[in-house]
Amino acid sequence: MKKIIVFLSILALGGCTMCSKSPEDTKPLPDFDAMWDYSNPGQTEIKFRELIPVAKESGDMSYYGQLLTQIARTEGLQGKFEEAHKTLDTVETLITDALVVVKIRYLLERGRVYNSSKHPDKAKPLFLEAMEIAEKNKEDYYAIDAIHMLQIVEPPEKQIEWADKAIELAEKSTDKRAKKWLGPLYNNTGWTYFDIKNFEKALELFKKSLEFREEREDEQGIRIAKWCIARTYRSLGRIEEALKIQEVLEKEIEEKGVEPDGFVFEELGECLLLKGDKEGAKKYFKRAYELLSKIEWLEPDRLERIKKLGG
């Protein structure tokens, strides 16, 4: 669940900050960032490519360049790393001193492609450069994005430093889009503390993430934050509290017709197992395996354990 939480948290921000009109200031150009469906990058790529003729016709090079960076992002999310780099090579030829946001987004996406293809050493300097340019040009949203990516590529002992910097910038910023980062930052920094077994600090941040999501009536975000809180309760030995939250999530998912969540089933199994209810746990581990076995990135050892406990 952790990786998908981080993934979803990072991707659920959206929003377009480029000039939304052509140089002639006539017809507004489509806000492609608002068209993102991060759960379906292939379909998003198709939508974005349909905008290429519109972008070229507009003559707005900032819009066109930024659109291409997001096409590269769709390719990277699909594992088409070579294609993503080729798209970014095209963007690189467009960059001028005037196209600051294009350059920042180019650096971010080039870095993301390297990181996703297991080359964090190549990604880090790109994220650093993106951060520096964004900070210099008061582009808080992208500065935080870059800092957040630095947090991801750094080892745990350095992640806290980057996380604190990102949260401080987001809290101080007057940019509404920049403030949207607080939810993902609270969540992901919570997982950083979780990884170093500082569960009390992780719990504090997950609760802040929940408050952030509740203020925005973000149902999916609220469920994720509650799951994180319950997971941390389990690590703190507060099994009854953890179990209660997961049971509420299970009921809510069923009542609202939301797609079943294997991670909720896994946690229900873990909590029941700790309570000595092996048969009850077995039922949930079996359901968890049916869903989680379809996730490519899930750790093999973890998946094997779920399979075994599910019978």
GUGU-966394 format. One record per residue (C-alpha): chain; residue number from 1; x, y, z. Coordinates in steps of 0.05 Angstrom, whole numbers, plus 5000, padded with zeros to 4 digits. Layout:
BEGIN
[node "A",NUM,[X,Y,Z]],
...
//
This chain:
BEGIN
[node "A",1,[5000,5000,5000]],
[node "A",2,[5056,5047,5018]],
[node "A",3,[5083,5054,4947]],
[node "A",4,[5015,5065,4916]],
[node "A",5,[4998,5115,4971]],
[node "A",6,[5060,5154,4956]],
[node "A",7,[5048,5147,4883]],
[node "A",8,[4976,5171,4887]],
[node "A",9,[4994,5225,4936]],
[node "A",10,[5047,5252,4890]],
[node "A",11,[5002,5250,4827]],
[node "A",12,[4937,5276,4855]],
[node "A",13,[4957,5350,4850]],
[node "A",14,[4944,5370,4778]],
[node "A",15,[4933,5441,4754]],
[node "A",16,[4964,5481,4698]],
[node "A",17,[5004,5544,4709]],
[node "A",18,[5028,5560,4639]],
[node "A",19,[4999,5617,4599]],
[node "A",20,[4931,5589,4580]],
[node "A",21,[4921,5632,4518]],
[node "A",22,[4955,5639,4452]],
[node "A",23,[5000,5699,4438]],
[node "A",24,[4942,5733,4403]],
[node "A",25,[4903,5726,4468]],
[node "A",26,[4844,5696,4431]],
[node "A",27,[4817,5627,4447]],
[node "A",28,[4839,5596,4514]],
[node "A",29,[4880,5533,4505]],
[node "A",30,[4858,5468,4539]],
[node "A",31,[4885,5459,4609]],
[node "A",32,[4919,5392,4597]],
[node "A",33,[4943,5384,4668]],
[node "A",34,[4870,5381,4689]],
[node "A",35,[4860,5324,4639]],
[node "A",36,[4909,5278,4675]],
[node "A",37,[4884,5209,4694]],
[node "A",38,[4944,5182,4732]],
[node "A",39,[4912,5114,4739]],
[node "A",40,[4910,5108,4663]],
[node "A",41,[4972,5140,4633]],
[node "A",42,[4961,5106,4566]],
[node "A",43,[4894,5139,4556]],
[node "A",44,[4921,5205,4581]],
[node "A",45,[4977,5201,4530]],
[node "A",46,[4925,5194,4475]],
[node "A",47,[4888,5255,4500]],
[node "A",48,[4952,5296,4504]],
[node "A",49,[4975,5276,4435]],
[node "A",50,[4909,5300,4407]],
[node "A",51,[4927,5369,4433]],
[node "A",52,[4994,5373,4395]],
[node "A",53,[4963,5404,4332]],
[node "A",54,[4926,5455,4375]],
[node "A",55,[4990,5472,4413]],
[node "A",56,[5031,5480,4349]],
[node "A",57,[4977,5523,4316]],
[node "A",58,[4973,5568,4376]],
[node "A",59,[5046,5589,4370]],
[node "A",60,[5051,5586,4446]],
[node "A",61,[5118,5552,4456]],
[node "A",62,[5111,5550,4531]],
[node "A",63,[5046,5512,4525]],
[node "A",64,[5074,5465,4472]],
[node "A",65,[5137,5451,4511]],
[node "A",66,[5100,5437,4575]],
[node "A",67,[5051,5392,4539]],
[node "A",68,[5109,5350,4513]],
[node "A",69,[5138,5343,4583]],
[node "A",70,[5073,5313,4606]],
[node "A",71,[5070,5266,4546]],
[node "A",72,[5138,5243,4568]],
[node "A",73,[5111,5232,4637]],
[node "A",74,[5055,5188,4611]],
[node "A",75,[5107,5147,4573]],
[node "A",76,[5150,5140,4635]],
[node "A",77,[5091,5117,4677]],
[node "A",78,[5079,5063,4624]],
[node "A",79,[5151,5040,4628]],
[node "A",80,[5166,5067,4559]],
[node "A",81,[5231,5099,4582]],
[node "A",82,[5266,5104,4515]],
[node "A",83,[5205,5137,4484]],
[node "A",84,[5200,5185,4543]],
[node "A",85,[5273,5206,4534]],
[node "A",86,[5262,5218,4460]],
[node "A",87,[5202,5263,4475]],
[node "A",88,[5244,5301,4526]],
[node "A",89,[5300,5308,4474]],
[node "A",90,[5250,5346,4432]],
[node "A",91,[5232,5390,4491]],
[node "A",92,[5306,5404,4503]],
[node "A",93,[5312,5435,4434]],
[node "A",94,[5255,5484,4449]],
[node "A",95,[5283,5511,4515]],
[node "A",96,[5303,5584,4516]],
[node "A",97,[5318,5633,4573]],
[node "A",98,[5247,5658,4567]],
[node "A",99,[5215,5589,4575]],
[node "A",100,[5232,5581,4649]],
[node "A",101,[5173,5536,4668]],
[node "A",102,[5186,5492,4607]],
[node "A",103,[5258,5482,4630]],
[node "A",104,[5236,5467,4702]],
[node "A",105,[5185,5416,4679]],
[node "A",106,[5234,5386,4630]],
[node "A",107,[5284,5375,4686]],
[node "A",108,[5231,5345,4731]],
[node "A",109,[5206,5296,4679]],
[node "A",110,[5276,5276,4656]],
[node "A",111,[5293,5263,4728]],
[node "A",112,[5229,5223,4739]],
[node "A",113,[5244,5179,4679]],
[node "A",114,[5314,5165,4705]],
[node "A",115,[5288,5150,4774]],
[node "A",116,[5232,5104,4748]],
[node "A",117,[5283,5067,4705]],
[node "A",118,[5327,5054,4767]],
[node "A",119,[5378,5109,4756]],
[node "A",120,[5368,5155,4817]],
[node "A",121,[5441,5177,4811]],
[node "A",122,[5424,5210,4745]],
[node "A",123,[5358,5237,4771]],
[node "A",124,[5384,5274,4832]],
[node "A",125,[5424,5329,4797]],
[node "A",126,[5365,5343,4752]],
[node "A",127,[5318,5352,4811]],
[node "A",128,[5369,5397,4845]],
[node "A",129,[5374,5442,4783]],
[node "A",130,[5298,5444,4777]],
[node "A",131,[5292,5464,4850]],
[node "A",132,[5344,5520,4843]],
[node "A",133,[5312,5549,4781]],
[node "A",134,[5242,5545,4810]],
[node "A",135,[5263,5578,4875]],
[node "A",136,[5299,5634,4838]],
[node "A",137,[5237,5648,4796]],
[node "A",138,[5186,5642,4853]],
[node "A",139,[5155,5580,4823]],
[node "A",140,[5137,5550,4890]],
[node "A",141,[5094,5494,4863]],
[node "A",142,[5150,5466,4820]],
[node "A",143,[5203,5480,4873]],
[node "A",144,[5164,5436,4921]],
[node "A",145,[5156,5383,4867]],
[node "A",146,[5231,5381,4858]],
[node "A",147,[5245,5379,4933]],
[node "A",148,[5194,5323,4939]],
[node "A",149,[5229,5283,4886]],
[node "A",150,[5296,5295,4921]],
[node "A",151,[5264,5267,4983]],
[node "A",152,[5246,5204,4944]],
[node "A",153,[5315,5192,4914]],
[node "A",154,[5354,5205,4977]],
[node "A",155,[5368,5153,5032]],
[node "A",156,[5322,5156,5094]],
[node "A",157,[5372,5194,5136]],
[node "A",158,[5370,5252,5087]],
[node "A",159,[5297,5249,5069]],
[node "A",160,[5274,5284,5132]],
[node "A",161,[5316,5345,5116]],
[node "A",162,[5284,5352,5047]],
[node "A",163,[5215,5338,5074]],
[node "A",164,[5221,5393,5126]],
[node "A",165,[5244,5441,5072]],
[node "A",166,[5185,5424,5027]],
[node "A",167,[5134,5429,5083]],
[node "A",168,[5162,5496,5105]],
[node "A",169,[5159,5524,5035]],
[node "A",170,[5088,5498,5024]],
[node "A",171,[5063,5527,5090]],
[node "A",172,[5094,5595,5077]],
[node "A",173,[5075,5600,5003]],
[node "A",174,[5019,5645,4980]],
[node "A",175,[5010,5602,4918]],
[node "A",176,[4946,5561,4926]],
[node "A",177,[4973,5506,4882]],
[node "A",178,[5036,5502,4924]],
[node "A",179,[4994,5492,4986]],
[node "A",180,[4961,5432,4954]],
[node "A",181,[5027,5397,4965]],
[node "A",182,[5016,5395,5040]],
[node "A",183,[4972,5333,5038]],
[node "A",184,[5022,5290,4999]],
[node "A",185,[5080,5319,5039]],
[node "A",186,[5048,5301,5106]],
[node "A",187,[5033,5232,5079]],
[node "A",188,[5101,5216,5048]],
[node "A",189,[5141,5246,5105]],
[node "A",190,[5098,5204,5152]],
[node "A",191,[5123,5143,5114]],
[node "A",192,[5194,5167,5120]],
[node "A",193,[5187,5169,5196]],
[node "A",194,[5151,5102,5193]],
[node "A",195,[5210,5071,5157]],
[node "A",196,[5258,5093,5212]],
[node "A",197,[5208,5066,5264]],
[node "A",198,[5190,5134,5292]],
[node "A",199,[5117,5113,5293]],
[node "A",200,[5092,5169,5339]],
[node "A",201,[5118,5223,5291]],
[node "A",202,[5090,5184,5232]],
[node "A",203,[5022,5182,5265]],
[node "A",204,[5024,5257,5277]],
[node "A",205,[5037,5270,5203]],
[node "A",206,[4985,5220,5179]],
[node "A",207,[4933,5255,5223]],
[node "A",208,[4953,5322,5191]],
[node "A",209,[4944,5289,5123]],
[node "A",210,[4875,5265,5143]],
[node "A",211,[4855,5335,5166]],
[node "A",212,[4881,5364,5100]],
[node "A",213,[4839,5314,5060]],
[node "A",214,[4777,5324,5102]],
[node "A",215,[4780,5400,5092]],
[node "A",216,[4779,5387,5017]],
[node "A",217,[4726,5332,5021]],
[node "A",218,[4774,5286,4984]],
[node "A",219,[4741,5218,4994]],
[node "A",220,[4797,5176,4965]],
[node "A",221,[4850,5216,5002]],
[node "A",222,[4811,5209,5067]],
[node "A",223,[4809,5133,5059]],
[node "A",224,[4884,5131,5045]],
[node "A",225,[4899,5174,5106]],
[node "A",226,[4856,5131,5151]],
[node "A",227,[4890,5069,5125]],
[node "A",228,[4958,5100,5142]],
[node "A",229,[4935,5117,5212]],
[node "A",230,[4909,5047,5223]],
[node "A",231,[4973,5016,5196]],
[node "A",232,[5013,5058,5245]],
[node "A",233,[4968,5039,5303]],
[node "A",234,[4984,4966,5287]],
[node "A",235,[5059,4981,5291]],
[node "A",236,[5047,5016,5357]],
[node "A",237,[5011,4955,5384]],
[node "A",238,[4944,4990,5385]],
[node "A",239,[4910,4932,5350]],
[node "A",240,[4838,4945,5369]],
[node "A",241,[4841,5016,5343]],
[node "A",242,[4875,4993,5278]],
[node "A",243,[4823,4938,5268]],
[node "A",244,[4765,4985,5279]],
[node "A",245,[4789,5034,5226]],
[node "A",246,[4801,4979,5175]],
[node "A",247,[4732,4950,5188]],
[node "A",248,[4700,5018,5177]],
[node "A",249,[4740,5025,5112]],
[node "A",250,[4716,4957,5089]],
[node "A",251,[4644,4975,5103]],
[node "A",252,[4650,5043,5069]],
[node "A",253,[4681,5013,5007]],
[node "A",254,[4625,4962,5001]],
[node "A",255,[4569,5012,5014]],
[node "A",256,[4596,5063,4964]],
[node "A",257,[4611,5012,4910]],
[node "A",258,[4684,5030,4909]],
[node "A",259,[4732,4979,4879]],
[node "A",260,[4754,4929,4933]],
[node "A",261,[4820,4945,4966]],
[node "A",262,[4869,4888,4976]],
[node "A",263,[4910,4929,5024]],
[node "A",264,[4851,4938,5070]],
[node "A",265,[4839,4863,5068]],
[node "A",266,[4913,4851,5083]],
[node "A",267,[4910,4895,5144]],
[node "A",268,[4846,4863,5169]],
[node "A",269,[4882,4796,5164]],
[node "A",270,[4943,4822,5201]],
[node "A",271,[4901,4851,5257]],
[node "A",272,[4859,4789,5265]],
[node "A",273,[4921,4746,5265]],
[node "A",274,[4950,4786,5322]],
[node "A",275,[4885,4776,5360]],
[node "A",276,[4891,4701,5351]],
[node "A",277,[4834,4694,5301]],
[node "A",278,[4870,4652,5249]],
[node "A",279,[4808,4631,5212]],
[node "A",280,[4781,4702,5206]],
[node "A",281,[4850,4725,5184]],
[node "A",282,[4855,4670,5132]],
[node "A",283,[4792,4694,5097]],
[node "A",284,[4820,4765,5090]],
[node "A",285,[4889,4743,5068]],
[node "A",286,[4857,4701,5014]],
[node "A",287,[4818,4761,4988]],
[node "A",288,[4880,4805,4994]],
[node "A",289,[4921,4756,4952]],
[node "A",290,[4869,4754,4897]],
[node "A",291,[4876,4830,4889]],
[node "A",292,[4948,4844,4908]],
[node "A",293,[4977,4789,4864]],
[node "A",294,[4959,4832,4805]],
[node "A",295,[5005,4888,4828]],
[node "A",296,[5073,4882,4795]],
[node "A",297,[5113,4924,4844]],
[node "A",298,[5091,4888,4908]],
[node "A",299,[5148,4855,4944]],
[node "A",300,[5151,4780,4927]],
[node "A",301,[5164,4759,4999]],
[node "A",302,[5105,4799,5023]],
[node "A",303,[5060,4770,4970]],
[node "A",304,[5083,4700,4984]],
[node "A",305,[5067,4710,5058]],
[node "A",306,[4997,4734,5042]],
[node "A",307,[4987,4674,4997]],
[node "A",308,[5010,4626,5050]],
[node "A",309,[4967,4657,5105]],
[node "A",310,[4907,4656,5059]],
[node "A",311,[4914,4581,5049]],
//
